[in-house]
Amino acid sequence: MDQAKARFKVFVGRITGSERLEAEGRTDGVKATIRQKVTIFRHRALGMKDSFKRGRS
């Protein structure tokens, strides 16, 4: 959802000529991408942690 909002801001910024809105959209897009990658990494780490627990039992 954050990616879509960021793309929309960039789009509207280009149409209206607002460099500030376009830059804000790009920044939001980068934040959303980083948040997504961190979430994926966290889920993988938790999965590995669970697999080690199951292996010892």
C-alpha positions in Angstrom: 0.0 0.0 0.0 2.8 2.4 0.8 4.4 1.7 -2.6 1.2 2.7 -4.4 0.9 5.9 -2.3 4.5 6.8 -3.1 4.0 6.1 -6.9 0.8 8.3 -6.8 2.7 11.2 -5.2 5.4 11.0 -7.8 2.8 10.9 -10.6 0.9 13.8 -9.2 4.1 15.7 -8.6 5.1 15.3 -12.3 1.7 16.3 -13.5 1.4 19.4 -11.4 5.1 20.3 -11.7 5.6 20.1 -7.9 9.2 19.0 -7.3 8.5 18.8 -3.6 5.7 16.4 -4.0 7.6 14.3 -6.5 10.6 14.2 -4.1 8.4 13.3 -1.2 6.9 10.4 -3.3 10.4 9.1 -4.1 11.4 9.3 -0.4 8.2 7.5 0.6 9.0 4.8 -2.0 12.5 4.2 -0.7 11.1 4.0 2.9 8.5 1.5 1.8 11.1 -0.6 0.0 13.4 -0.7 3.0 10.5 -1.5 5.3 9.5 -4.4 3.1 13.0 -5.8 2.9 13.4 -5.6 6.7 10.1 -7.4 7.2 11.1 -10.2 4.8 14.5 -10.5 6.6 12.8 -10.6 10.0 10.4 -13.3 8.9 13.3 -15.4 7.4 15.3 -15.0 10.6 12.3 -16.1 12.8 11.8 -19.1 10.5 15.5 -20.1 10.9 15.2 -19.6 14.7 12.1 -21.9 14.7 13.8 -24.5 12.6 16.8 -24.7 15.0 14.4 -25.1 17.9 12.6 -28.0 16.1 15.9 -29.7 15.3 17.0 -29.9 18.9 13.8 -31.4 20.3 
